[in-house]
Amino acid sequence: MDEHDTNEFSKFLEKHVSLEDYRSQLQEIKSWIKKIGERGAKRPYFKPEQEANALPPCYHEARLKLGQYGLRLYCIRWSETTVILLNGAEKTADKAQNCPNVMPHFRLANNLARQLQNAVRDGEISNNNGILKYDSDFVLEI
């Protein structure tokens, strides 16, 4: 994006992998990604976030009672075979729109999901059995 060499998911990993506070939560997200890779991107494996999704799909009740929403990774579940991993942060409010940490990632994920849906609808890219196909000069305006 914006001609950066690092994709959004790599930025997420780089930011959180070395922080002790997020180690177990990051491992939980990685285990969901592994499960998705092995079993397919089934809807229950994701938390719906308007047009986009988030991982993990839920947190333990005990955490939520303490007001801890946890680390969120935003993504786009396009099909059972295609998931676009993006970026995320620690959610500190009940709604993503009210959390300064995750709001930019939440907005980007939903914007990208809408743009992809529009591009398929307009014939700019094709959705072939859940796999996005596009020309090398295809660009999304965000």
GROMACS elastic network, one bead per residue, 0.5 to 0.9 nm:
[ bonds ]
;  ai    aj funct       b0    kb
    1     4     6  0.56829   500
    1     5     6  0.81633   500
    1     6     6  0.82637   500
    1     7     6  0.69602   500
    1     8     6  0.79710   500
    3     6     6  0.88544   500
    4     7     6  0.71852   500
    6     9     6  0.82774   500
    6    10     6  0.62058   500
    6    11     6  0.65759   500
    7    10     6  0.54084   500
    7    11     6  0.63967   500
    7    12     6  0.88905   500
    7    86     6  0.77292   500
    7    87     6  0.87601   500
    8    11     6  0.50648   500
    8    12     6  0.63316   500
    8    13     6  0.88346   500
    8    85     6  0.74679   500
    8    87     6  0.50401   500
    8    88     6  0.86459   500
    9    13     6  0.63308   500
    9    14     6  0.86267   500
    9    73     6  0.83322   500
    9    74     6  0.89737   500
    9    75     6  0.89850   500
    9    84     6  0.89211   500
    9    85     6  0.56546   500
    9    87     6  0.51071   500
    9    88     6  0.82974   500
   10    13     6  0.50907   500
   10    14     6  0.60316   500
   10    15     6  0.85083   500
   10    86     6  0.83624   500
   10    87     6  0.80147   500
   11    14     6  0.51103   500
   11    15     6  0.60911   500
   11    16     6  0.86830   500
   11    86     6  0.86878   500
   11    87     6  0.68841   500
   12    15     6  0.53161   500
   12    16     6  0.63216   500
   12    17     6  0.83363   500
   12    73     6  0.78106   500
   12    86     6  0.76976   500
   12    87     6  0.50673   500
   12    88     6  0.61588   500
   12    89     6  0.75619   500
   13    16     6  0.53689   500
   13    17     6  0.54966   500
   13    18     6  0.87307   500
   13    26     6  0.82590   500
   13    87     6  0.84291   500
   14    17     6  0.57623   500
   14    18     6  0.74559   500
   15    18     6  0.71839   500
   15    19     6  0.77658   500
   15    89     6  0.89253   500
   16    19     6  0.54046   500
   16    20     6  0.83973   500
   16    21     6  0.87029   500
   16    22     6  0.62763   500
   16    23     6  0.75055   500
   16    26     6  0.73128   500
   16    89     6  0.83509   500
   17    20     6  0.79175   500
   17    22     6  0.73474   500
   17    23     6  0.65018   500
   17    26     6  0.71948   500
   18    21     6  0.89751   500
   18    22     6  0.82433   500
   18    23     6  0.75853   500
   19    22     6  0.56820   500
   19    23     6  0.64517   500
   20    23     6  0.52012   500
   20    24     6  0.82101   500
   21    24     6  0.76676   500
   21    25     6  0.82565   500
   22    25     6  0.52306   500
   22    26     6  0.58245   500
   22    27     6  0.84177   500
   22    70     6  0.86158   500
   22    71     6  0.72846   500
   22    90     6  0.86956   500
   23    26     6  0.52204   500
   23    27     6  0.61738   500
   23    28     6  0.86992   500
   24    28     6  0.62106   500
   24    29     6  0.87735   500
   25    29     6  0.63639   500
   25    30     6  0.86516   500
   25    56     6  0.88388   500
   25    70     6  0.72117   500
   25    71     6  0.62686   500
   25    72     6  0.88792   500
   26    29     6  0.50941   500
   26    30     6  0.61757   500
   26    31     6  0.86073   500
   26    71     6  0.73144   500
   27    31     6  0.61316   500
   27    32     6  0.87109   500
   28    31     6  0.50951   500
   28    32     6  0.64345   500
   28    33     6  0.88049   500
   28    55     6  0.89702   500
   28    56     6  0.72380   500
   29    32     6  0.51445   500
   29    33     6  0.63572   500
   29    34     6  0.87248   500
   29    55     6  0.61225   500
   29    56     6  0.55734   500
   29    71     6  0.84564   500
   29    72     6  0.82411   500
   29    73     6  0.75880   500
   30    34     6  0.62021   500
   30    35     6  0.86202   500
   31    34     6  0.50028   500
   31    35     6  0.61469   500
   31    36     6  0.85618   500
   32    36     6  0.60917   500
   32    37     6  0.85351   500
   32    45     6  0.72591   500
   32    46     6  0.89105   500
   32    55     6  0.73997   500
   32    56     6  0.67145   500
   32    57     6  0.86595   500
   33    36     6  0.50329   500
   33    37     6  0.61545   500
   33    38     6  0.86815   500
   33    41     6  0.88493   500
   33    55     6  0.84042   500
   33    56     6  0.89765   500
   34    38     6  0.62378   500
   34    39     6  0.85813   500
   35    38     6  0.51184   500
   35    39     6  0.58787   500
   35    40     6  0.75593   500
   35    41     6  0.84452   500
   35    45     6  0.85579   500
   36    39     6  0.52820   500
   36    42     6  0.73198   500
   36    45     6  0.73412   500
   36    80     6  0.85367   500
   36    81     6  0.88770   500
   37    40     6  0.57057   500
   37    41     6  0.72669   500
   37    81     6  0.83879   500
   38    41     6  0.88789   500
   39    42     6  0.77905   500
   39    80     6  0.88496   500
   40    79     6  0.87541   500
   40    80     6  0.51617   500
   40    81     6  0.60088   500
   40    82     6  0.86611   500
   41    44     6  0.85233   500
   41    45     6  0.68321   500
   41    46     6  0.81998   500
   41    77     6  0.70046   500
   41    78     6  0.86682   500
   41    79     6  0.67144   500
   41    81     6  0.61577   500
   41    82     6  0.72935   500
   41    83     6  0.71718   500
   42    45     6  0.56929   500
   42    46     6  0.76562   500
   42    77     6  0.87119   500
   42    79     6  0.81467   500
   42    80     6  0.57509   500
   43    46     6  0.57317   500
   43    47     6  0.81722   500
   43    48     6  0.85195   500
   43    77     6  0.80759   500
   43    79     6  0.89590   500
   43    80     6  0.80924   500
   44    47     6  0.74369   500
   44    57     6  0.71952   500
   45    55     6  0.77478   500
   45    56     6  0.74529   500
   45    57     6  0.56795   500
   45    58     6  0.89404   500
   46    53     6  0.59773   500
   46    54     6  0.57958   500
   46    55     6  0.57196   500
   46    56     6  0.64554   500
   46    58     6  0.81392   500
   46    75     6  0.89751   500
   46    77     6  0.80007   500
   47    52     6  0.87577   500
   47    53     6  0.53912   500
   47    55     6  0.62963   500
   47    56     6  0.68600   500
   47    58     6  0.67587   500
   48    51     6  0.74730   500
   48    52     6  0.64263   500
   48    54     6  0.65251   500
   48    57     6  0.80062   500
   49    52     6  0.51344   500
   49    54     6  0.65719   500
   49    74     6  0.84472   500
   49    96     6  0.86115   500
   49   106     6  0.76784   500
   49   109     6  0.88748   500
   49   110     6  0.76844   500
   50    53     6  0.73387   500
   50   110     6  0.67323   500
   51    76     6  0.78905   500
   51   109     6  0.79256   500
   51   110     6  0.52008   500
   51   111     6  0.80848   500
   51   112     6  0.88807   500
   51   113     6  0.59244   500
   51   114     6  0.67118   500
   52    74     6  0.72415   500
   52    75     6  0.61378   500
   52    77     6  0.69647   500
   52    78     6  0.89244   500
   52   106     6  0.79529   500
   52   109     6  0.57133   500
   52   111     6  0.84380   500
   52   112     6  0.82896   500
   52   113     6  0.59635   500
   52   114     6  0.85355   500
   53    57     6  0.85518   500
   53    73     6  0.84272   500
   53    74     6  0.57943   500
   53    75     6  0.52622   500
   53    76     6  0.56135   500
   53    77     6  0.65581   500
   53   106     6  0.87147   500
   53   109     6  0.78517   500
   53   110     6  0.82956   500
   54    57     6  0.65168   500
   54    72     6  0.61920   500
   54    73     6  0.53619   500
   54    75     6  0.57113   500
   54    76     6  0.80085   500
   54    88     6  0.86518   500
   54   106     6  0.86537   500
   55    58     6  0.76894   500
   55    71     6  0.84073   500
   55    72     6  0.57791   500
   55    73     6  0.51165   500
   55    74     6  0.64868   500
   55    75     6  0.75998   500
   56    59     6  0.71995   500
   56    71     6  0.82094   500
   56    72     6  0.67321   500
   56    73     6  0.73120   500
   58    61     6  0.88719   500
   59    62     6  0.83567   500
   59    63     6  0.67715   500
   59    64     6  0.70037   500
   59    68     6  0.88313   500
   59    69     6  0.71676   500
   59    70     6  0.74650   500
   60    63     6  0.55486   500
   60    64     6  0.66703   500
   60    65     6  0.89945   500
   61    64     6  0.51153   500
   61    65     6  0.62299   500
   61    66     6  0.88163   500
   62    65     6  0.52653   500
   62    66     6  0.66462   500
   62    67     6  0.89948   500
   62    68     6  0.87760   500
   63    66     6  0.52483   500
   63    67     6  0.65167   500
   63    68     6  0.51839   500
   63    69     6  0.69831   500
   63    70     6  0.81336   500
   64    68     6  0.52679   500
   64    69     6  0.60548   500
   64    70     6  0.87867   500
   65    68     6  0.74127   500
   66    69     6  0.86997   500
   67    92     6  0.78081   500
   67    93     6  0.80037   500
   67    94     6  0.82496   500
   68    91     6  0.78304   500
   68    92     6  0.68166   500
   68    93     6  0.84576   500
   69    72     6  0.83140   500
   69    90     6  0.73954   500
   69    91     6  0.54053   500
   69    92     6  0.60614   500
   69    93     6  0.72102   500
   69    94     6  0.74794   500
   70    89     6  0.83436   500
   70    90     6  0.53873   500
   70    91     6  0.55823   500
   70    92     6  0.74436   500
   71    88     6  0.73130   500
   71    89     6  0.55054   500
   71    91     6  0.60217   500
   72    87     6  0.82602   500
   72    88     6  0.53116   500
   72    89     6  0.55361   500
   72    90     6  0.59903   500
   72    91     6  0.64858   500
   72   102     6  0.75618   500
   73    85     6  0.76548   500
   73    86     6  0.68573   500
   73    87     6  0.55627   500
   73    89     6  0.68319   500
   73    90     6  0.88870   500
   73   102     6  0.89304   500
   73   105     6  0.84181   500
   74    84     6  0.88636   500
   74    85     6  0.66974   500
   74    86     6  0.54785   500
   74    87     6  0.55849   500
   74    88     6  0.55951   500
   74    89     6  0.88525   500
   74   102     6  0.88053   500
   74   105     6  0.66458   500
   74   106     6  0.64734   500
   74   108     6  0.88607   500
   74   109     6  0.62895   500
   75    83     6  0.68768   500
   75    84     6  0.54294   500
   75    86     6  0.50947   500
   75    87     6  0.74362   500
   75    88     6  0.88750   500
   75   106     6  0.89135   500
   75   109     6  0.62424   500
   75   110     6  0.88103   500
   75   113     6  0.89009   500
   76    79     6  0.89037   500
   76    82     6  0.84512   500
   76    83     6  0.55946   500
   76    85     6  0.66489   500
   76    86     6  0.78416   500
   76   109     6  0.67874   500
   76   110     6  0.81056   500
   76   112     6  0.82295   500
   76   113     6  0.63579   500
   77    80     6  0.74743   500
   77    81     6  0.86550   500
   77    82     6  0.64672   500
   77    84     6  0.65384   500
   77    85     6  0.85965   500
   77   113     6  0.89041   500
   78    81     6  0.77331   500
   78    82     6  0.53670   500
   78    83     6  0.56146   500
   78    84     6  0.74169   500
   78   113     6  0.84442   500
   78   130     6  0.65968   500
   78   131     6  0.80705   500
   78   132     6  0.85853   500
   79    82     6  0.50631   500
   79    83     6  0.68873   500
   79   129     6  0.82473   500
   79   131     6  0.76448   500
   80    83     6  0.77771   500
   80   130     6  0.71747   500
   81   129     6  0.87055   500
   81   130     6  0.63835   500
   81   131     6  0.72274   500
   82   130     6  0.63808   500
   82   131     6  0.62381   500
   82   132     6  0.81376   500
   86   105     6  0.77701   500
   86   108     6  0.86610   500
   86   109     6  0.70219   500
   87   102     6  0.88678   500
   87   105     6  0.59384   500
   87   106     6  0.86248   500
   87   108     6  0.89239   500
   87   109     6  0.83092   500
   88    91     6  0.86247   500
   88   101     6  0.79997   500
   88   102     6  0.58849   500
   88   103     6  0.88428   500
   88   104     6  0.84887   500
   88   105     6  0.55168   500
   88   106     6  0.76381   500
   89   101     6  0.58026   500
   89   102     6  0.53270   500
   89   105     6  0.78503   500
   90    99     6  0.88696   500
   90   101     6  0.62969   500
   90   102     6  0.66409   500
   91    94     6  0.79551   500
   91    95     6  0.83632   500
   91    96     6  0.69505   500
   91    99     6  0.62902   500
   91   100     6  0.83754   500
   91   101     6  0.63649   500
   91   102     6  0.58476   500
   91   103     6  0.87674   500
   92    95     6  0.85678   500
   92    96     6  0.83811   500
   92    98     6  0.85158   500
   92    99     6  0.58324   500
   92   100     6  0.81775   500
   92   101     6  0.74262   500
   92   102     6  0.83295   500
   93    96     6  0.67092   500
   93    97     6  0.84872   500
   93    98     6  0.60288   500
   93    99     6  0.51606   500
   93   100     6  0.86649   500
   94    97     6  0.87581   500
   94    98     6  0.72859   500
   94    99     6  0.78237   500
   95    98     6  0.53559   500
   95    99     6  0.66909   500
   95   103     6  0.89081   500
   96    99     6  0.52097   500
   96   100     6  0.80882   500
   96   101     6  0.84601   500
   96   102     6  0.59892   500
   96   103     6  0.54206   500
   96   106     6  0.66605   500
   96   107     6  0.89396   500
   97   100     6  0.77205   500
   97   102     6  0.77774   500
   97   103     6  0.51976   500
   97   104     6  0.86203   500
   97   106     6  0.76179   500
   97   107     6  0.81883   500
   98   102     6  0.86302   500
   98   103     6  0.70150   500
   99   102     6  0.57529   500
   99   103     6  0.56516   500
  100   103     6  0.54467   500
  100   104     6  0.74929   500
  101   104     6  0.72771   500
  101   105     6  0.81506   500
  102   105     6  0.53321   500
  102   106     6  0.59253   500
  102   107     6  0.85511   500
  103   107     6  0.60299   500
  103   108     6  0.85051   500
  104   107     6  0.51950   500
  104   108     6  0.61085   500
  104   109     6  0.86168   500
  105   108     6  0.50857   500
  105   109     6  0.60819   500
  105   110     6  0.85802   500
  106   109     6  0.53038   500
  106   110     6  0.62762   500
  106   111     6  0.85524   500
  107   110     6  0.52526   500
  107   111     6  0.59517   500
  107   112     6  0.84933   500
  108   111     6  0.50607   500
  108   112     6  0.60134   500
  108   113     6  0.84888   500
  108   142     6  0.82374   500
  109   112     6  0.52178   500
  109   113     6  0.61308   500
  109   114     6  0.86919   500
  110   113     6  0.50500   500
  110   114     6  0.62129   500
  110   115     6  0.85649   500
  111   114     6  0.52227   500
  111   115     6  0.61332   500
  111   116     6  0.86440   500
  111   142     6  0.71546   500
  112   116     6  0.60919   500
  112   117     6  0.85494   500
  112   140     6  0.79598   500
  112   142     6  0.72777   500
  113   116     6  0.52052   500
  113   117     6  0.62145   500
  113   118     6  0.86293   500
  114   117     6  0.50744   500
  114   118     6  0.61017   500
  114   119     6  0.85502   500
  115   118     6  0.50643   500
  115   119     6  0.60740   500
  115   120     6  0.86682   500
  115   140     6  0.68260   500
  115   141     6  0.78813   500
  115   142     6  0.78727   500
  116   119     6  0.50090   500
  116   120     6  0.62416   500
  116   121     6  0.85578   500
  116   125     6  0.81339   500
  116   140     6  0.78532   500
  117   120     6  0.52595   500
  117   121     6  0.61838   500
  117   122     6  0.86161   500
  118   122     6  0.59807   500
  118   123     6  0.84708   500
  118   124     6  0.85440   500
  119   122     6  0.50579   500
  119   123     6  0.60411   500
  119   125     6  0.57652   500
  119   126     6  0.82127   500
  119   140     6  0.83636   500
  120   123     6  0.50817   500
  120   124     6  0.59586   500
  120   125     6  0.50653   500
  120   126     6  0.55760   500
  120   127     6  0.66355   500
  120   132     6  0.86331   500
  121   124     6  0.77842   500
  121   125     6  0.83427   500
  121   126     6  0.86396   500
  122   125     6  0.78889   500
  123   126     6  0.64484   500
  124   134     6  0.71919   500
  124   135     6  0.84833   500
  124   138     6  0.76724   500
  125   132     6  0.67921   500
  125   133     6  0.56934   500
  125   135     6  0.75595   500
  125   138     6  0.80210   500
  126   131     6  0.80177   500
  126   132     6  0.57619   500
  126   133     6  0.51457   500
  126   134     6  0.65599   500
  127   130     6  0.56407   500
  127   131     6  0.55272   500
  127   133     6  0.63837   500
  128   131     6  0.51020   500
  128   132     6  0.63331   500
  128   133     6  0.70598   500
  129   132     6  0.84101   500
  134   137     6  0.81766   500
  134   138     6  0.63745   500
  135   138     6  0.54566   500
  136   139     6  0.85913   500
